Amino acid sequence: MESWLTRRISTDGRAGLMFLLDTNVISELRKVKAGRADAGVAAWAQAVETGSLFMSSISVHELELGVRLMEHRDFEGRILPVDTAWWWRPAT
């Protein structure tokens, strides 16, 4: 059975380098196109093979949480709860 790890073995039998990116590195790499990324991080990422970069499910969770927090930041103190009592209130 082939797994993600066995696919990383080259034809000559040597394992290729794999990088598990931390959430802060992924966040920094997202700034590259806008020209706001740290120059060192951007240069490093450009020097390595894209196929050798991986992220964990923990980073996915942290990024999703960060996006949700940022979406709500501008509405701090102004998010109204909508419950079933509100839903069933007749329109007036």
PDB file of N, CA, C and O in Angstrom:
ATOM      1  N   MET A   1       0.844  -1.182   0.000  1.00  0.00           N
ATOM      2  CA  MET A   1       0.000   0.000   0.000  1.00  0.00           C
ATOM      3  C   MET A   1       0.889   1.245   0.000  1.00  0.00           C
ATOM      4  O   MET A   1       1.783   1.368   0.837  1.00  0.00           O
ATOM      5  N   GLU A   2       0.652   2.148  -0.918  1.00  0.00           N
ATOM      6  CA  GLU A   2       1.455   3.357  -1.020  1.00  0.00           C
ATOM      7  C   GLU A   2       0.903   4.427  -0.084  1.00  0.00           C
ATOM      8  O   GLU A   2      -0.306   4.646  -0.023  1.00  0.00           O
ATOM      9  N   SER A   3       1.779   5.073   0.627  1.00  0.00           N
ATOM     10  CA  SER A   3       1.365   6.155   1.528  1.00  0.00           C
ATOM     11  C   SER A   3       2.043   7.446   1.097  1.00  0.00           C
ATOM     12  O   SER A   3       2.863   7.446   0.179  1.00  0.00           O
ATOM     13  N   TRP A   4       1.703   8.540   1.755  1.00  0.00           N
ATOM     14  CA  TRP A   4       2.335   9.816   1.447  1.00  0.00           C
ATOM     15  C   TRP A   4       3.838   9.741   1.676  1.00  0.00           C
ATOM     16  O   TRP A   4       4.594  10.430   0.991  1.00  0.00           O
ATOM     17  N   LEU A   5       4.289   8.925   2.619  1.00  0.00           N
ATOM     18  CA  LEU A   5       5.716   8.828   2.904  1.00  0.00           C
ATOM     19  C   LEU A   5       6.451   8.075   1.801  1.00  0.00           C
ATOM     20  O   LEU A   5       7.532   8.492   1.386  1.00  0.00           O
ATOM     21  N   THR A   6       5.885   6.979   1.325  1.00  0.00           N
ATOM     22  CA  THR A   6       6.572   6.208   0.284  1.00  0.00           C
ATOM     23  C   THR A   6       6.625   6.978  -1.023  1.00  0.00           C
ATOM     24  O   THR A   6       7.526   6.742  -1.827  1.00  0.00           O
ATOM     25  N   ARG A   7       5.711   7.874  -1.259  1.00  0.00           N
ATOM     26  CA  ARG A   7       5.748   8.691  -2.475  1.00  0.00           C
ATOM     27  C   ARG A   7       6.903   9.688  -2.436  1.00  0.00           C
ATOM     28  O   ARG A   7       7.303  10.209  -3.477  1.00  0.00           O
ATOM     29  N   ARG A   8       7.443   9.959  -1.249  1.00  0.00           N
ATOM     30  CA  ARG A   8       8.547  10.909  -1.104  1.00  0.00           C
ATOM     31  C   ARG A   8       9.899  10.251  -1.389  1.00  0.00           C
ATOM     32  O   ARG A   8      10.919  10.941  -1.384  1.00  0.00           O
ATOM     33  N   ILE A   9       9.937   8.947  -1.635  1.00  0.00           N
ATOM     34  CA  ILE A   9      11.180   8.250  -1.942  1.00  0.00           C
ATOM     35  C   ILE A   9      11.468   8.418  -3.426  1.00  0.00           C
ATOM     36  O   ILE A   9      10.619   8.127  -4.268  1.00  0.00           O
ATOM     37  N   SER A  10      12.665   8.887  -3.741  1.00  0.00           N
ATOM     38  CA  SER A  10      13.015   9.108  -5.141  1.00  0.00           C
ATOM     39  C   SER A  10      13.304   7.783  -5.841  1.00  0.00           C
ATOM     40  O   SER A  10      13.371   6.734  -5.199  1.00  0.00           O
ATOM     41  N   THR A  11      13.472   7.838  -7.144  1.00  0.00           N
ATOM     42  CA  THR A  11      13.690   6.627  -7.930  1.00  0.00           C
ATOM     43  C   THR A  11      14.992   5.923  -7.574  1.00  0.00           C
ATOM     44  O   THR A  11      15.118   4.717  -7.781  1.00  0.00           O
ATOM     45  N   ASP A  12      15.968   6.668  -7.035  1.00  0.00           N
ATOM     46  CA  ASP A  12      17.224   6.021  -6.664  1.00  0.00           C
ATOM     47  C   ASP A  12      17.189   5.495  -5.232  1.00  0.00           C
ATOM     48  O   ASP A  12      18.212   5.061  -4.704  1.00  0.00           O
ATOM     49  N   GLY A  13      16.024   5.531  -4.608  1.00  0.00           N
ATOM     50  CA  GLY A  13      15.863   4.958  -3.274  1.00  0.00           C
ATOM     51  C   GLY A  13      16.144   5.909  -2.127  1.00  0.00           C
ATOM     52  O   GLY A  13      15.972   5.536  -0.966  1.00  0.00           O
ATOM     53  N   ARG A  14      16.571   7.127  -2.422  1.00  0.00           N
ATOM     54  CA  ARG A  14      16.848   8.097  -1.354  1.00  0.00           C
ATOM     55  C   ARG A  14      15.580   8.876  -1.008  1.00  0.00           C
ATOM     56  O   ARG A  14      14.777   9.223  -1.874  1.00  0.00           O
ATOM     57  N   ALA A  15      15.437   9.128   0.251  1.00  0.00           N
ATOM     58  CA  ALA A  15      14.287   9.917   0.685  1.00  0.00           C
ATOM     59  C   ALA A  15      14.534  11.385   0.380  1.00  0.00           C
ATOM     60  O   ALA A  15      15.633  11.897   0.594  1.00  0.00           O
ATOM     61  N   GLY A  16      13.505  12.060  -0.122  1.00  0.00           N
ATOM     62  CA  GLY A  16      13.604  13.491  -0.364  1.00  0.00           C
ATOM     63  C   GLY A  16      13.334  14.264   0.923  1.00  0.00           C
ATOM     64  O   GLY A  16      12.734  13.742   1.862  1.00  0.00           O
ATOM     65  N   LEU A  17      13.781  15.502   0.951  1.00  0.00           N
ATOM     66  CA  LEU A  17      13.530  16.342   2.114  1.00  0.00           C
ATOM     67  C   LEU A  17      12.054  16.714   2.178  1.00  0.00           C
ATOM     68  O   LEU A  17      11.426  16.989   1.156  1.00  0.00           O
ATOM     69  N   MET A  18      11.516  16.719   3.379  1.00  0.00           N
ATOM     70  CA  MET A  18      10.137  17.139   3.607  1.00  0.00           C
ATOM     71  C   MET A  18      10.164  18.187   4.707  1.00  0.00           C
ATOM     72  O   MET A  18      10.888  18.037   5.692  1.00  0.00           O
ATOM     73  N   PHE A  19       9.390  19.235   4.548  1.00  0.00           N
ATOM     74  CA  PHE A  19       9.318  20.288   5.542  1.00  0.00           C
ATOM     75  C   PHE A  19       7.889  20.395   6.054  1.00  0.00           C
ATOM     76  O   PHE A  19       6.956  20.589   5.275  1.00  0.00           O
ATOM     77  N   LEU A  20       7.721  20.267   7.361  1.00  0.00           N
ATOM     78  CA  LEU A  20       6.422  20.474   7.996  1.00  0.00           C
ATOM     79  C   LEU A  20       6.407  21.921   8.477  1.00  0.00           C
ATOM     80  O   LEU A  20       7.102  22.282   9.427  1.00  0.00           O
ATOM     81  N   LEU A  21       5.613  22.735   7.810  1.00  0.00           N
ATOM     82  CA  LEU A  21       5.602  24.167   8.089  1.00  0.00           C
ATOM     83  C   LEU A  21       4.781  24.497   9.320  1.00  0.00           C
ATOM     84  O   LEU A  21       3.686  23.970   9.514  1.00  0.00           O
ATOM     85  N   ASP A  22       5.317  25.365  10.138  1.00  0.00           N
ATOM     86  CA  ASP A  22       4.595  25.873  11.295  1.00  0.00           C
ATOM     87  C   ASP A  22       3.576  26.914  10.809  1.00  0.00           C
ATOM     88  O   ASP A  22       3.735  27.491   9.733  1.00  0.00           O
ATOM     89  N   THR A  23       2.559  27.140  11.589  1.00  0.00           N
ATOM     90  CA  THR A  23       1.486  28.055  11.199  1.00  0.00           C
ATOM     91  C   THR A  23       2.015  29.454  10.903  1.00  0.00           C
ATOM     92  O   THR A  23       1.557  30.096   9.958  1.00  0.00           O
ATOM     93  N   ASN A  24       2.968  29.933  11.692  1.00  0.00           N
ATOM     94  CA  ASN A  24       3.469  31.291  11.448  1.00  0.00           C
ATOM     95  C   ASN A  24       4.218  31.386  10.114  1.00  0.00           C
ATOM     96  O   ASN A  24       4.197  32.441   9.479  1.00  0.00           O
ATOM     97  N   VAL A  25       4.875  30.316   9.679  1.00  0.00           N
ATOM     98  CA  VAL A  25       5.551  30.309   8.381  1.00  0.00           C
ATOM     99  C   VAL A  25       4.519  30.322   7.257  1.00  0.00           C
ATOM    100  O   VAL A  25       4.686  31.037   6.269  1.00  0.00           O
ATOM    101  N   ILE A  26       3.465  29.542   7.402  1.00  0.00           N
ATOM    102  CA  ILE A  26       2.396  29.527   6.396  1.00  0.00           C
ATOM    103  C   ILE A  26       1.777  30.917   6.276  1.00  0.00           C
ATOM    104  O   ILE A  26       1.534  31.403   5.172  1.00  0.00           O
ATOM    105  N   SER A  27       1.527  31.546   7.407  1.00  0.00           N
ATOM    106  CA  SER A  27       0.967  32.900   7.398  1.00  0.00           C
ATOM    107  C   SER A  27       1.903  33.872   6.680  1.00  0.00           C
ATOM    108  O   SER A  27       1.458  34.724   5.911  1.00  0.00           O
ATOM    109  N   GLU A  28       3.180  33.736   6.935  1.00  0.00           N
ATOM    110  CA  GLU A  28       4.159  34.616   6.288  1.00  0.00           C
ATOM    111  C   GLU A  28       4.199  34.382   4.780  1.00  0.00           C
ATOM    112  O   GLU A  28       4.301  35.332   4.004  1.00  0.00           O
ATOM    113  N   LEU A  29       4.121  33.122   4.367  1.00  0.00           N
ATOM    114  CA  LEU A  29       4.156  32.806   2.937  1.00  0.00           C
ATOM    115  C   LEU A  29       2.943  33.354   2.197  1.00  0.00           C
ATOM    116  O   LEU A  29       3.017  33.627   0.999  1.00  0.00           O
ATOM    117  N   ARG A  30       1.838  33.514   2.899  1.00  0.00           N
ATOM    118  CA  ARG A  30       0.633  34.070   2.269  1.00  0.00           C
ATOM    119  C   ARG A  30       0.828  35.550   1.912  1.00  0.00           C
ATOM    120  O   ARG A  30       0.065  36.098   1.116  1.00  0.00           O
ATOM    121  N   LYS A  31       1.839  36.196   2.492  1.00  0.00           N
ATOM    122  CA  LYS A  31       2.103  37.621   2.249  1.00  0.00           C
ATOM    123  C   LYS A  31       3.054  37.856   1.073  1.00  0.00           C
ATOM    124  O   LYS A  31       3.279  39.003   0.687  1.00  0.00           O
ATOM    125  N   VAL A  32       3.614  36.790   0.501  1.00  0.00           N
ATOM    126  CA  VAL A  32       4.641  36.927  -0.539  1.00  0.00           C
ATOM    127  C   VAL A  32       4.131  37.712  -1.742  1.00  0.00           C
ATOM    128  O   VAL A  32       4.788  38.656  -2.180  1.00  0.00           O
ATOM    129  N   LYS A  33       2.977  37.342  -2.282  1.00  0.00           N
ATOM    130  CA  LYS A  33       2.468  38.008  -3.492  1.00  0.00           C
ATOM    131  C   LYS A  33       2.242  39.498  -3.278  1.00  0.00           C
ATOM    132  O   LYS A  33       2.406  40.292  -4.205  1.00  0.00           O
ATOM    133  N   ALA A  34       1.866  39.879  -2.065  1.00  0.00           N
ATOM    134  CA  ALA A  34       1.623  41.290  -1.761  1.00  0.00           C
ATOM    135  C   ALA A  34       2.916  42.037  -1.450  1.00  0.00           C
ATOM    136  O   ALA A  34       2.900  43.254  -1.266  1.00  0.00           O
ATOM    137  N   GLY A  35       4.038  41.314  -1.390  1.00  0.00           N
ATOM    138  CA  GLY A  35       5.320  41.943  -1.100  1.00  0.00           C
ATOM    139  C   GLY A  35       5.509  42.321   0.356  1.00  0.00           C
ATOM    140  O   GLY A  35       6.344  43.166   0.676  1.00  0.00           O
ATOM    141  N   ARG A  36       4.740  41.703   1.242  1.00  0.00           N
ATOM    142  CA  ARG A  36       4.815  42.033   2.667  1.00  0.00           C
ATOM    143  C   ARG A  36       5.478  40.945   3.497  1.00  0.00           C
ATOM    144  O   ARG A  36       5.570  41.072   4.718  1.00  0.00           O
ATOM    145  N   ALA A  37       5.941  39.878   2.857  1.00  0.00           N
ATOM    146  CA  ALA A  37       6.541  38.755   3.590  1.00  0.00           C
ATOM    147  C   ALA A  37       7.965  39.082   4.016  1.00  0.00           C
ATOM    148  O   ALA A  37       8.650  39.889   3.387  1.00  0.00           O
ATOM    149  N   ASP A  38       8.391  38.444   5.088  1.00  0.00           N
ATOM    150  CA  ASP A  38       9.778  38.540   5.514  1.00  0.00           C
ATOM    151  C   ASP A  38      10.664  38.052   4.364  1.00  0.00           C
ATOM    152  O   ASP A  38      10.409  36.997   3.784  1.00  0.00           O
ATOM    153  N   ALA A  39      11.695  38.817   4.043  1.00  0.00           N
ATOM    154  CA  ALA A  39      12.547  38.492   2.889  1.00  0.00           C
ATOM    155  C   ALA A  39      13.234  37.142   3.061  1.00  0.00           C
ATOM    156  O   ALA A  39      13.390  36.404   2.089  1.00  0.00           O
ATOM    157  N   GLY A  40      13.644  36.811   4.274  1.00  0.00           N
ATOM    158  CA  GLY A  40      14.311  35.536   4.525  1.00  0.00           C
ATOM    159  C   GLY A  40      13.389  34.349   4.313  1.00  0.00           C
ATOM    160  O   GLY A  40      13.787  33.344   3.725  1.00  0.00           O
ATOM    161  N   VAL A  41      12.163  34.466   4.791  1.00  0.00           N
ATOM    162  CA  VAL A  41      11.182  33.386   4.620  1.00  0.00           C
ATOM    163  C   VAL A  41      10.850  33.222   3.143  1.00  0.00           C
ATOM    164  O   VAL A  41      10.775  32.101   2.640  1.00  0.00           O
ATOM    165  N   ALA A  42      10.652  34.328   2.456  1.00  0.00           N
ATOM    166  CA  ALA A  42      10.321  34.275   1.028  1.00  0.00           C
ATOM    167  C   ALA A  42      11.461  33.653   0.224  1.00  0.00           C
ATOM    168  O   ALA A  42      11.218  32.840  -0.668  1.00  0.00           O
ATOM    169  N   ALA A  43      12.688  34.026   0.531  1.00  0.00           N
ATOM    170  CA  ALA A  43      13.847  33.476  -0.185  1.00  0.00           C
ATOM    171  C   ALA A  43      13.993  31.983   0.081  1.00  0.00           C
ATOM    172  O   ALA A  43      14.263  31.208  -0.836  1.00  0.00           O
ATOM    173  N   TRP A  44      13.815  31.583   1.328  1.00  0.00           N
ATOM    174  CA  TRP A  44      13.911  30.161   1.667  1.00  0.00           C
ATOM    175  C   TRP A  44      12.859  29.352   0.901  1.00  0.00           C
ATOM    176  O   TRP A  44      13.165  28.309   0.324  1.00  0.00           O
ATOM    177  N   ALA A  45      11.629  29.841   0.904  1.00  0.00           N
ATOM    178  CA  ALA A  45      10.540  29.116   0.248  1.00  0.00           C
ATOM    179  C   ALA A  45      10.775  29.012  -1.258  1.00  0.00           C
ATOM    180  O   ALA A  45      10.419  28.010  -1.877  1.00  0.00           O
ATOM    181  N   GLN A  46      11.365  30.031  -1.832  1.00  0.00           N
ATOM    182  CA  GLN A  46      11.633  30.001  -3.267  1.00  0.00           C
ATOM    183  C   GLN A  46      12.751  29.009  -3.601  1.00  0.00           C
ATOM    184  O   GLN A  46      12.811  28.485  -4.713  1.00  0.00           O
ATOM    185  N   ALA A  47      13.628  28.757  -2.635  1.00  0.00           N
ATOM    186  CA  ALA A  47      14.772  27.872  -2.869  1.00  0.00           C
ATOM    187  C   ALA A  47      14.444  26.393  -2.698  1.00  0.00           C
ATOM    188  O   ALA A  47      15.212  25.539  -3.141  1.00  0.00           O
ATOM    189  N   VAL A  48      13.321  26.077  -2.069  1.00  0.00           N
ATOM    190  CA  VAL A  48      12.972  24.666  -1.856  1.00  0.00           C
ATOM    191  C   VAL A  48      11.867  24.247  -2.818  1.00  0.00           C
ATOM    192  O   VAL A  48      11.101  25.077  -3.308  1.00  0.00           O
ATOM    193  N   GLU A  49      11.801  22.969  -3.074  1.00  0.00           N
ATOM    194  CA  GLU A  49      10.783  22.423  -3.974  1.00  0.00           C
ATOM    195  C   GLU A  49       9.407  22.530  -3.312  1.00  0.00           C
ATOM    196  O   GLU A  49       9.232  22.114  -2.167  1.00  0.00           O
ATOM    197  N   THR A  50       8.446  23.079  -4.024  1.00  0.00           N
ATOM    198  CA  THR A  50       7.098  23.254  -3.482  1.00  0.00           C
ATOM    199  C   THR A  50       6.512  21.929  -3.001  1.00  0.00           C
ATOM    200  O   THR A  50       5.815  21.892  -1.987  1.00  0.00           O
ATOM    201  N   GLY A  51       6.787  20.853  -3.714  1.00  0.00           N
ATOM    202  CA  GLY A  51       6.264  19.543  -3.344  1.00  0.00           C
ATOM    203  C   GLY A  51       6.833  18.993  -2.057  1.00  0.00           C
ATOM    204  O   GLY A  51       6.354  17.974  -1.559  1.00  0.00           O
ATOM    205  N   SER A  52       7.845  19.644  -1.504  1.00  0.00           N
ATOM    206  CA  SER A  52       8.427  19.182  -0.246  1.00  0.00           C
ATOM    207  C   SER A  52       7.831  19.904   0.963  1.00  0.00           C
ATOM    208  O   SER A  52       8.210  19.622   2.099  1.00  0.00           O
ATOM    209  N   LEU A  53       6.897  20.837   0.726  1.00  0.00           N
ATOM    210  CA  LEU A  53       6.288  21.615   1.811  1.00  0.00           C
ATOM    211  C   LEU A  53       4.958  21.003   2.218  1.00  0.00           C
ATOM    212  O   LEU A  53       4.094  20.747   1.379  1.00  0.00           O
ATOM    213  N   PHE A  54       4.804  20.773   3.512  1.00  0.00           N
ATOM    214  CA  PHE A  54       3.591  20.168   4.050  1.00  0.00           C
ATOM    215  C   PHE A  54       3.083  20.985   5.224  1.00  0.00           C
ATOM    216  O   PHE A  54       3.840  21.713   5.866  1.00  0.00           O
ATOM    217  N   MET A  55       1.790  20.855   5.496  1.00  0.00           N
ATOM    218  CA  MET A  55       1.208  21.477   6.685  1.00  0.00           C
ATOM    219  C   MET A  55       0.397  20.429   7.431  1.00  0.00           C
ATOM    220  O   MET A  55      -0.105  19.476   6.835  1.00  0.00           O
ATOM    221  N   SER A  56       0.276  20.612   8.729  1.00  0.00           N
ATOM    222  CA  SER A  56      -0.464  19.652   9.545  1.00  0.00           C
ATOM    223  C   SER A  56      -1.912  20.095   9.702  1.00  0.00           C
ATOM    224  O   SER A  56      -2.262  21.244   9.433  1.00  0.00           O
ATOM    225  N   SER A  57      -2.732  19.172  10.137  1.00  0.00           N
ATOM    226  CA  SER A  57      -4.132  19.506  10.397  1.00  0.00           C
ATOM    227  C   SER A  57      -4.240  20.514  11.539  1.00  0.00           C
ATOM    228  O   SER A  57      -5.217  21.259  11.612  1.00  0.00           O
ATOM    229  N   ILE A  58      -3.260  20.546  12.420  1.00  0.00           N
ATOM    230  CA  ILE A  58      -3.256  21.538  13.508  1.00  0.00           C
ATOM    231  C   ILE A  58      -3.119  22.938  12.914  1.00  0.00           C
ATOM    232  O   ILE A  58      -3.801  23.865  13.351  1.00  0.00           O
ATOM    233  N   SER A  59      -2.245  23.097  11.924  1.00  0.00           N
ATOM    234  CA  SER A  59      -2.095  24.402  11.271  1.00  0.00           C
ATOM    235  C   SER A  59      -3.373  24.807  10.551  1.00  0.00           C
ATOM    236  O   SER A  59      -3.753  25.977  10.580  1.00  0.00           O
ATOM    237  N   VAL A  60      -4.038  23.862   9.909  1.00  0.00           N
ATOM    238  CA  VAL A  60      -5.322  24.161   9.253  1.00  0.00           C
ATOM    239  C   VAL A  60      -6.298  24.711  10.287  1.00  0.00           C
ATOM    240  O   VAL A  60      -6.965  25.718  10.046  1.00  0.00           O
ATOM    241  N   HIS A  61      -6.378  24.053  11.430  1.00  0.00           N
ATOM    242  CA  HIS A  61      -7.276  24.502  12.499  1.00  0.00           C
ATOM    243  C   HIS A  61      -6.895  25.909  12.976  1.00  0.00           C
ATOM    244  O   HIS A  61      -7.757  26.777  13.114  1.00  0.00           O
ATOM    245  N   GLU A  62      -5.610  26.127  13.224  1.00  0.00           N
ATOM    246  CA  GLU A  62      -5.168  27.435  13.714  1.00  0.00           C
ATOM    247  C   GLU A  62      -5.445  28.540  12.702  1.00  0.00           C
ATOM    248  O   GLU A  62      -5.839  29.642  13.085  1.00  0.00           O
ATOM    249  N   LEU A  63      -5.246  28.262  11.425  1.00  0.00           N
ATOM    250  CA  LEU A  63      -5.525  29.265  10.393  1.00  0.00           C
ATOM    251  C   LEU A  63      -7.014  29.564  10.293  1.00  0.00           C
ATOM    252  O   LEU A  63      -7.411  30.724  10.179  1.00  0.00           O
ATOM    253  N   GLU A  64      -7.830  28.535  10.333  1.00  0.00           N
ATOM    254  CA  GLU A  64      -9.287  28.736  10.296  1.00  0.00           C
ATOM    255  C   GLU A  64      -9.752  29.562  11.489  1.00  0.00           C
ATOM    256  O   GLU A  64     -10.570  30.470  11.344  1.00  0.00           O
ATOM    257  N   LEU A  65      -9.227  29.243  12.661  1.00  0.00           N
ATOM    258  CA  LEU A  65      -9.590  29.987  13.867  1.00  0.00           C
ATOM    259  C   LEU A  65      -9.163  31.443  13.738  1.00  0.00           C
ATOM    260  O   LEU A  65      -9.917  32.347  14.096  1.00  0.00           O
ATOM    261  N   GLY A  66      -7.969  31.669  13.233  1.00  0.00           N
ATOM    262  CA  GLY A  66      -7.478  33.035  13.044  1.00  0.00           C
ATOM    263  C   GLY A  66      -8.341  33.836  12.099  1.00  0.00           C
ATOM    264  O   GLY A  66      -8.620  35.007  12.354  1.00  0.00           O
ATOM    265  N   VAL A  67      -8.771  33.216  10.998  1.00  0.00           N
ATOM    266  CA  VAL A  67      -9.638  33.904  10.037  1.00  0.00           C
ATOM    267  C   VAL A  67     -10.963  34.265  10.691  1.00  0.00           C
ATOM    268  O   VAL A  67     -11.455  35.382  10.533  1.00  0.00           O
ATOM    269  N   ARG A  68     -11.530  33.335  11.413  1.00  0.00           N
ATOM    270  CA  ARG A  68     -12.818  33.614  12.073  1.00  0.00           C
ATOM    271  C   ARG A  68     -12.699  34.724  13.099  1.00  0.00           C
ATOM    272  O   ARG A  68     -13.587  35.571  13.203  1.00  0.00           O
ATOM    273  N   LEU A  69     -11.618  34.732  13.856  1.00  0.00           N
ATOM    274  CA  LEU A  69     -11.420  35.793  14.849  1.00  0.00           C
ATOM    275  C   LEU A  69     -11.260  37.146  14.175  1.00  0.00           C
ATOM    276  O   LEU A  69     -11.794  38.145  14.657  1.00  0.00           O
ATOM    277  N   MET A  70     -10.532  37.189  13.065  1.00  0.00           N
ATOM    278  CA  MET A  70     -10.345  38.449  12.342  1.00  0.00           C
ATOM    279  C   MET A  70     -11.654  38.937  11.735  1.00  0.00           C
ATOM    280  O   MET A  70     -11.920  40.139  11.719  1.00  0.00           O
ATOM    281  N   GLU A  71     -12.471  38.016  11.237  1.00  0.00           N
ATOM    282  CA  GLU A  71     -13.756  38.396  10.658  1.00  0.00           C
ATOM    283  C   GLU A  71     -14.639  39.089  11.692  1.00  0.00           C
ATOM    284  O   GLU A  71     -15.382  40.016  11.368  1.00  0.00           O
ATOM    285  N   HIS A  72     -14.549  38.634  12.928  1.00  0.00           N
ATOM    286  CA  HIS A  72     -15.423  39.157  13.977  1.00  0.00           C
ATOM    287  C   HIS A  72     -14.811  40.337  14.731  1.00  0.00           C
ATOM    288  O   HIS A  72     -15.514  41.016  15.480  1.00  0.00           O
ATOM    289  N   ARG A  73     -13.528  40.588  14.548  1.00  0.00           N
ATOM    290  CA  ARG A  73     -12.846  41.635  15.308  1.00  0.00           C
ATOM    291  C   ARG A  73     -13.490  43.005  15.102  1.00  0.00           C
ATOM    292  O   ARG A  73     -13.622  43.773  16.055  1.00  0.00           O
ATOM    293  N   ASP A  74     -13.890  43.319  13.875  1.00  0.00           N
ATOM    294  CA  ASP A  74     -14.477  44.623  13.581  1.00  0.00           C
ATOM    295  C   ASP A  74     -15.869  44.788  14.185  1.00  0.00           C
ATOM    296  O   ASP A  74     -16.392  45.899  14.263  1.00  0.00           O
ATOM    297  N   PHE A  75     -16.461  43.678  14.609  1.00  0.00           N
ATOM    298  CA  PHE A  75     -17.807  43.735  15.171  1.00  0.00           C
ATOM    299  C   PHE A  75     -17.807  43.456  16.669  1.00  0.00           C
ATOM    300  O   PHE A  75     -18.845  43.124  17.241  1.00  0.00           O
ATOM    301  N   GLU A  76     -16.641  43.591  17.307  1.00  0.00           N
ATOM    302  CA  GLU A  76     -16.518  43.317  18.741  1.00  0.00           C
ATOM    303  C   GLU A  76     -17.604  44.066  19.522  1.00  0.00           C
ATOM    304  O   GLU A  76     -17.742  45.283  19.399  1.00  0.00           O
ATOM    305  N   GLY A  77     -18.360  43.333  20.313  1.00  0.00           N
ATOM    306  CA  GLY A  77     -19.416  43.924  21.130  1.00  0.00           C
ATOM    307  C   GLY A  77     -20.699  44.203  20.372  1.00  0.00           C
ATOM    308  O   GLY A  77     -21.661  44.703  20.954  1.00  0.00           O
ATOM    309  N   ARG A  78     -20.733  43.887  19.072  1.00  0.00           N
ATOM    310  CA  ARG A  78     -21.923  44.166  18.268  1.00  0.00           C
ATOM    311  C   ARG A  78     -22.432  42.929  17.556  1.00  0.00           C
ATOM    312  O   ARG A  78     -23.110  43.042  16.534  1.00  0.00           O
ATOM    313  N   ILE A  79     -22.120  41.745  18.074  1.00  0.00           N
ATOM    314  CA  ILE A  79     -22.628  40.498  17.495  1.00  0.00           C
ATOM    315  C   ILE A  79     -23.839  40.077  18.317  1.00  0.00           C
ATOM    316  O   ILE A  79     -23.728  39.794  19.510  1.00  0.00           O
ATOM    317  N   LEU A  80     -24.985  40.039  17.670  1.00  0.00           N
ATOM    318  CA  LEU A  80     -26.224  39.725  18.363  1.00  0.00           C
ATOM    319  C   LEU A  80     -26.518  38.230  18.291  1.00  0.00           C
ATOM    320  O   LEU A  80     -26.377  37.615  17.234  1.00  0.00           O
ATOM    321  N   PRO A  81     -26.924  37.652  19.411  1.00  0.00           N
ATOM    322  CA  PRO A  81     -27.291  36.234  19.389  1.00  0.00           C
ATOM    323  C   PRO A  81     -28.647  36.056  18.696  1.00  0.00           C
ATOM    324  O   PRO A  81     -29.581  36.819  18.941  1.00  0.00           O
ATOM    325  N   VAL A  82     -28.743  35.070  17.856  1.00  0.00           N
ATOM    326  CA  VAL A  82     -30.008  34.755  17.200  1.00  0.00           C
ATOM    327  C   VAL A  82     -30.398  33.367  17.686  1.00  0.00           C
ATOM    328  O   VAL A  82     -29.736  32.377  17.374  1.00  0.00           O
ATOM    329  N   ASP A  83     -31.483  33.307  18.457  1.00  0.00           N
ATOM    330  CA  ASP A  83     -31.933  32.026  18.996  1.00  0.00           C
ATOM    331  C   ASP A  83     -33.320  31.708  18.458  1.00  0.00           C
ATOM    332  O   ASP A  83     -33.876  32.475  17.671  1.00  0.00           O
ATOM    333  N   THR A  84     -33.873  30.589  18.876  1.00  0.00           N
ATOM    334  CA  THR A  84     -35.180  30.184  18.350  1.00  0.00           C
ATOM    335  C   THR A  84     -36.280  31.172  18.723  1.00  0.00           C
ATOM    336  O   THR A  84     -37.229  31.346  17.959  1.00  0.00           O
ATOM    337  N   ALA A  85     -36.174  31.818  19.871  1.00  0.00           N
ATOM    338  CA  ALA A  85     -37.184  32.808  20.247  1.00  0.00           C
ATOM    339  C   ALA A  85     -37.195  33.962  19.238  1.00  0.00           C
ATOM    340  O   ALA A  85     -38.258  34.478  18.892  1.00  0.00           O
ATOM    341  N   TRP A  86     -36.039  34.354  18.780  1.00  0.00           N
ATOM    342  CA  TRP A  86     -35.949  35.424  17.790  1.00  0.00           C
ATOM    343  C   TRP A  86     -36.497  34.960  16.449  1.00  0.00           C
ATOM    344  O   TRP A  86     -37.229  35.687  15.779  1.00  0.00           O
ATOM    345  N   TRP A  87     -36.129  33.729  16.062  1.00  0.00           N
ATOM    346  CA  TRP A  87     -36.578  33.190  14.781  1.00  0.00           C
ATOM    347  C   TRP A  87     -38.101  33.148  14.682  1.00  0.00           C
ATOM    348  O   TRP A  87     -38.675  33.481  13.645  1.00  0.00           O
ATOM    349  N   TRP A  88     -38.733  32.743  15.750  1.00  0.00           N
ATOM    350  CA  TRP A  88     -40.183  32.533  15.699  1.00  0.00           C
ATOM    351  C   TRP A  88     -40.966  33.800  16.010  1.00  0.00           C
ATOM    352  O   TRP A  88     -42.196  33.762  16.058  1.00  0.00           O
ATOM    353  N   ARG A  89     -40.296  34.902  16.219  1.00  0.00           N
ATOM    354  CA  ARG A  89     -40.979  36.161  16.478  1.00  0.00           C
ATOM    355  C   ARG A  89     -41.709  36.605  15.209  1.00  0.00           C
ATOM    356  O   ARG A  89     -41.113  36.607  14.131  1.00  0.00           O
ATOM    357  N   PRO A  90     -42.956  36.971  15.313  1.00  0.00           N
ATOM    358  CA  PRO A  90     -43.714  37.360  14.114  1.00  0.00           C
ATOM    359  C   PRO A  90     -43.160  38.679  13.547  1.00  0.00           C
ATOM    360  O   PRO A  90     -42.750  39.572  14.289  1.00  0.00           O
ATOM    361  N   ALA A  91     -43.162  38.768  12.233  1.00  0.00           N
ATOM    362  CA  ALA A  91     -42.723  40.002  11.583  1.00  0.00           C
ATOM    363  C   ALA A  91     -43.760  41.081  11.825  1.00  0.00           C
ATOM    364  O   ALA A  91     -44.960  40.844  11.687  1.00  0.00           O
ATOM    365  N   THR A  92     -43.300  42.252  12.181  1.00  0.00           N
ATOM    366  CA  THR A  92     -44.239  43.362  12.418  1.00  0.00           C
ATOM    367  C   THR A  92     -43.928  44.544  11.545  1.00  0.00           C
ATOM    368  O   THR A  92     -44.617  45.562  11.615  1.00  0.00           O
TER     369      THR A  92
END
